[in-house]
Amino acid sequence: MKLASSLEEGVETCGFFGGIQYADLGPQEVIQPLFRIQGFGMSRVTRLPDGRYENLHREVVFYLDLKEDRILEEWKNPFTGETVETFPTHNDPVNSYYSTSFKQRFGNPETGFETVEFPFILPWDVFGDRAVVSFAVNTRWPSPLPPKDWPREHFGEYYRTSEYFQIHASLANLNNPAMLKVPYTGAWQKVAPWHAWMAMAGTPGGIFGVSNVFSLDGVEQLPPHILAYAEKNFPKFLSAPTEWAEPNMATWETYAKERTPLAAK
């Protein structure tokens, strides 16, 4: 929990990530870079009477030019030739309980709810003072963007995603009871369907993302262009939630809630 947020009651913490998302068109095709991503998440942890930890979290992801720190509001899809409007990921909430069993709940009344649960026993590797922990989340459930309703945005009948995390920290810091929050660096990989806003209309393949992650002392440490864009467009995401809410929102559920199907090409 000293890595996920802070053991100090009610204190909010910030984590930043940045990397590249690639197009995977199939096993015989060269993987191609599409755009960079940069974003951050805000967390607030509370220890519950039963010993579990409640993590209140929301997150935002922006899409950037491959070569410049320029947040894209439009993007030319190299596979369709169409210029499309981007849709920054802004998931709220993404709440969870941490204990020996990790649990999150996703979904909506139309497609049904899905609870993701797995034993939360982490595989630590320690080399001197370097402590590294990895974990993975692999899920699949019915898509909130069914092809019949979203003919241009859909990516198939199912919403399948996999995320892989690596977190690096100091063993001395982790074992220091005086440190309630431990700085970290790490990596995040993601395998997912095409973004709905790419308008790939069920084209086989999907996204492969590789990102670095960093703990921050606060939002003031965010890159200036990210902080300024969030202040203007997503100010709520600069602070963590203050109370539990569910179900959690994933990228495509947020899209289905806020957008309407694209007109026929």
C-alpha positions as CSV (number, residue, x, y, z in Angstrom):
1,M,0.0,0.0,0.0
2,K,3.0,2.3,0.5
3,L,3.5,1.9,-3.3
4,A,-0.1,2.1,-4.3
5,S,-0.6,5.3,-2.4
6,S,0.2,6.3,1.2
7,L,-0.6,4.8,4.6
8,E,-1.3,8.3,5.8
9,E,-5.1,8.3,6.3
10,G,-6.9,10.2,3.6
11,V,-3.9,11.7,1.9
12,E,-4.1,11.7,-1.9
13,T,-1.1,10.7,-4.1
14,C,-0.3,11.0,-7.8
15,G,1.3,8.6,-10.3
16,F,2.4,9.5,-13.8
17,F,2.9,7.3,-16.8
18,G,4.1,7.9,-20.4
19,G,4.9,5.7,-23.4
20,I,3.9,4.6,-26.8
21,Q,0.9,2.7,-28.1
22,Y,1.5,0.5,-31.1
23,A,-0.8,-1.2,-33.7
24,D,-0.8,-4.9,-33.9
25,L,-2.5,-5.9,-37.1
26,G,-1.8,-9.6,-36.8
27,P,1.0,-12.2,-36.3
28,Q,2.4,-11.6,-39.9
29,E,2.4,-7.8,-39.7
30,V,5.1,-5.4,-38.4
31,I,4.0,-3.7,-35.2
32,Q,3.7,0.0,-35.9
33,P,3.8,3.0,-33.5
34,L,0.6,5.0,-33.5
35,F,1.0,7.8,-30.9
36,R,2.4,8.5,-27.5
37,I,0.4,8.5,-24.3
38,Q,0.8,10.5,-21.1
39,G,-1.4,10.5,-18.1
40,F,-1.8,10.2,-14.4
41,G,-3.9,8.7,-11.7
42,M,-4.9,10.1,-8.3
43,S,-5.4,7.8,-5.3
44,R,-6.6,8.0,-1.7
45,V,-6.2,5.0,0.6
46,T,-8.0,4.3,3.9
47,R,-7.5,1.3,6.1
48,L,-10.9,-0.4,7.0
49,P,-11.8,-2.0,10.3
50,D,-11.6,-5.5,8.8
51,G,-7.9,-4.9,7.8
52,R,-8.5,-4.3,4.1
53,Y,-7.4,-1.1,2.4
54,E,-9.8,0.9,0.3
55,N,-8.3,2.7,-2.6
56,L,-10.3,5.5,-4.2
57,H,-8.9,6.3,-7.6
58,R,-9.5,8.1,-10.9
59,E,-7.3,8.4,-14.0
60,V,-6.8,10.3,-17.2
61,V,-4.8,9.5,-20.4
62,F,-4.0,11.9,-23.2
63,Y,-2.8,11.0,-26.7
64,L,0.3,12.8,-28.1
65,D,2.2,13.3,-31.3
66,L,5.0,10.7,-31.7
67,K,7.7,13.4,-31.8
68,E,6.3,16.4,-29.9
69,D,4.8,17.1,-26.5
70,R,1.6,18.0,-28.3
71,I,-1.7,16.6,-27.1
72,L,-3.8,15.4,-30.1
73,E,-7.4,16.4,-30.4
74,E,-7.5,15.0,-33.9
75,W,-5.5,12.1,-35.4
76,K,-5.2,10.8,-38.9
77,N,-5.7,7.1,-38.9
78,P,-3.0,5.6,-41.3
79,F,-5.1,2.5,-41.9
80,T,-8.3,4.2,-43.0
81,G,-7.0,7.6,-44.1
82,E,-9.7,9.3,-42.0
83,T,-9.0,12.1,-39.6
84,V,-10.9,11.3,-36.3
85,E,-11.5,13.1,-33.0
86,T,-9.5,11.6,-30.1
87,F,-11.2,10.7,-26.9
88,P,-8.9,11.1,-23.8
89,T,-9.4,8.2,-21.4
90,H,-10.9,9.6,-18.2
91,N,-12.1,6.8,-15.9
92,D,-13.9,7.7,-12.8
93,P,-14.1,5.8,-10.6
94,V,-11.5,3.0,-10.6
95,N,-11.9,2.0,-7.0
96,S,-10.6,-1.2,-5.4
97,Y,-10.0,-3.0,-2.2
98,Y,-6.6,-4.4,-1.3
99,S,-6.3,-7.5,0.8
100,T,-5.1,-11.0,0.3
101,S,-7.8,-11.2,-2.4
102,F,-7.9,-8.3,-4.9
103,K,-11.3,-7.4,-6.3
104,Q,-12.7,-4.8,-8.7
105,R,-16.2,-4.6,-10.3
106,F,-16.9,-3.3,-13.8
107,G,-19.9,-3.2,-16.1
108,N,-23.3,-1.6,-16.5
109,P,-26.9,-2.6,-16.4
110,E,-27.1,-3.1,-20.2
111,T,-24.2,-5.5,-20.6
112,G,-24.1,-6.8,-17.1
113,F,-21.6,-6.6,-14.3
114,E,-18.3,-8.4,-14.0
115,T,-16.3,-8.8,-10.8
116,V,-12.5,-9.4,-11.3
117,E,-11.0,-11.2,-8.3
118,F,-7.7,-13.0,-7.8
119,P,-5.4,-13.8,-4.9
120,F,-3.2,-10.8,-4.2
121,I,0.0,-12.6,-3.3
122,L,2.8,-10.7,-5.0
123,P,6.0,-12.2,-6.5
124,W,8.8,-10.0,-5.1
125,D,12.3,-10.1,-6.5
126,V,15.0,-8.6,-4.3
127,F,18.6,-7.7,-5.4
128,G,20.4,-5.9,-2.6
129,D,18.3,-2.8,-1.9
130,R,16.4,-3.1,-5.2
131,A,12.9,-4.6,-4.7
132,V,10.8,-5.4,-7.8
133,V,7.2,-6.6,-7.9
134,S,5.1,-7.7,-10.9
135,F,1.5,-8.5,-11.4
136,A,-0.9,-9.0,-14.2
137,V,-4.7,-8.5,-14.8
138,N,-6.3,-10.5,-17.7
139,T,-10.0,-10.0,-18.3
140,R,-12.8,-10.5,-20.9
141,W,-16.5,-9.7,-20.8
142,P,-19.2,-8.6,-23.3
143,S,-18.3,-5.4,-25.1
144,P,-20.2,-2.1,-24.1
145,L,-19.9,-1.2,-27.8
146,P,-21.8,-4.1,-29.6
147,P,-21.3,-4.1,-33.4
148,K,-25.1,-3.7,-34.1
149,D,-25.1,-0.4,-32.2
150,W,-21.6,0.9,-32.9
151,P,-20.8,-0.3,-36.4
152,R,-17.8,2.0,-36.9
153,E,-16.4,2.0,-33.3
154,H,-16.8,-1.7,-32.3
155,F,-13.9,-4.1,-31.9
156,G,-15.9,-7.3,-31.6
157,E,-18.4,-8.9,-29.3
158,Y,-16.0,-9.1,-26.3
159,Y,-13.9,-6.6,-24.4
160,R,-10.6,-8.4,-23.7
161,T,-7.7,-6.6,-22.1
162,S,-4.5,-7.5,-20.4
163,E,-2.3,-5.3,-18.3
164,Y,1.1,-6.1,-16.9
165,F,2.8,-4.0,-14.2
166,Q,6.3,-3.8,-12.8
167,I,7.2,-1.6,-9.8
168,H,10.7,-0.9,-8.6
169,A,11.5,0.5,-5.1
170,S,14.1,0.6,-2.3
171,L,13.8,-2.4,0.1
172,A,15.1,-0.1,2.9
173,N,12.3,2.3,2.2
174,L,9.6,-0.4,2.1
175,N,10.9,-1.8,5.4
176,N,11.1,1.6,7.1
177,P,8.0,2.1,9.3
178,A,8.6,5.9,9.3
179,M,8.0,6.0,5.5
180,L,4.3,6.0,4.8
181,K,4.7,6.5,1.1
182,V,7.6,5.0,-0.9
183,P,8.9,6.5,-4.2
184,Y,8.9,4.1,-7.2
185,T,9.5,3.7,-10.9
186,G,8.3,1.0,-13.1
187,A,6.7,-0.2,-16.3
188,W,3.2,-0.8,-17.6
189,Q,2.3,-2.9,-20.7
190,K,-1.2,-3.2,-22.1
191,V,-2.8,-5.4,-24.7
192,A,-6.3,-4.2,-25.7
193,P,-8.7,-3.7,-28.6
194,W,-8.6,-0.7,-30.9
195,H,-9.7,2.5,-29.3
196,A,-13.3,3.2,-30.3
197,W,-12.5,6.7,-31.5
198,M,-10.1,5.2,-34.1
199,A,-13.2,3.9,-36.0
200,M,-11.6,0.6,-37.0
201,A,-15.0,-1.0,-37.5
202,G,-14.0,-4.5,-36.3
203,T,-10.7,-4.7,-38.1
204,P,-8.7,-7.6,-36.7
205,G,-5.9,-6.6,-34.3
206,G,-5.5,-4.1,-31.5
207,I,-3.3,-2.0,-29.3
208,F,-0.1,-2.9,-27.6
209,G,1.2,-0.2,-25.2
210,V,4.5,0.2,-23.4
211,S,4.9,2.8,-20.7
212,N,7.1,4.0,-17.9
213,V,5.5,4.8,-14.5
214,F,6.7,7.2,-11.8
215,S,5.4,8.2,-8.4
216,L,5.1,12.0,-7.8
217,D,4.8,14.1,-4.7
218,G,1.9,15.9,-6.2
219,V,0.2,17.2,-9.4
220,E,2.6,20.2,-9.5
221,Q,5.3,17.7,-10.6
222,L,3.3,16.7,-13.7
223,P,4.8,17.8,-17.1
224,P,3.6,21.4,-17.7
225,H,1.7,20.6,-20.8
226,I,-0.2,17.7,-19.1
227,L,-1.0,19.8,-16.0
228,A,-2.2,22.8,-18.1
229,Y,-4.4,20.6,-20.3
230,A,-5.9,18.8,-17.3
231,E,-6.6,22.1,-15.5
232,K,-8.5,23.3,-18.6
233,N,-10.3,20.2,-19.6
234,F,-10.3,17.6,-16.8
235,P,-10.0,19.6,-13.5
236,K,-11.8,16.9,-11.5
237,F,-9.0,14.4,-12.2
238,L,-6.4,16.5,-10.4
239,S,-7.7,15.2,-7.1
240,A,-8.7,11.7,-5.9
241,P,-12.2,10.7,-5.0
242,T,-13.4,11.2,-1.4
243,E,-16.0,8.4,-1.2
244,W,-16.6,5.0,-2.6
245,A,-18.7,4.6,-5.8
246,E,-19.3,1.7,-8.2
247,P,-19.2,0.2,-10.7
248,N,-15.8,1.1,-12.0
249,M,-15.6,2.8,-15.4
250,A,-13.3,1.4,-18.1
251,T,-12.2,3.2,-21.2
252,W,-14.9,1.9,-23.5
253,E,-17.7,2.2,-21.0
254,T,-16.8,5.9,-20.6
255,Y,-16.9,6.2,-24.4
256,A,-20.3,4.5,-24.6
257,K,-21.7,6.8,-22.0
258,E,-20.4,10.1,-23.4
259,R,-20.4,9.6,-27.2
260,T,-23.0,8.6,-29.8
261,P,-22.2,6.3,-32.8
262,L,-20.3,7.9,-35.6
263,A,-22.2,8.6,-38.8
264,A,-21.7,6.2,-41.7
265,K,-18.6,7.0,-43.6
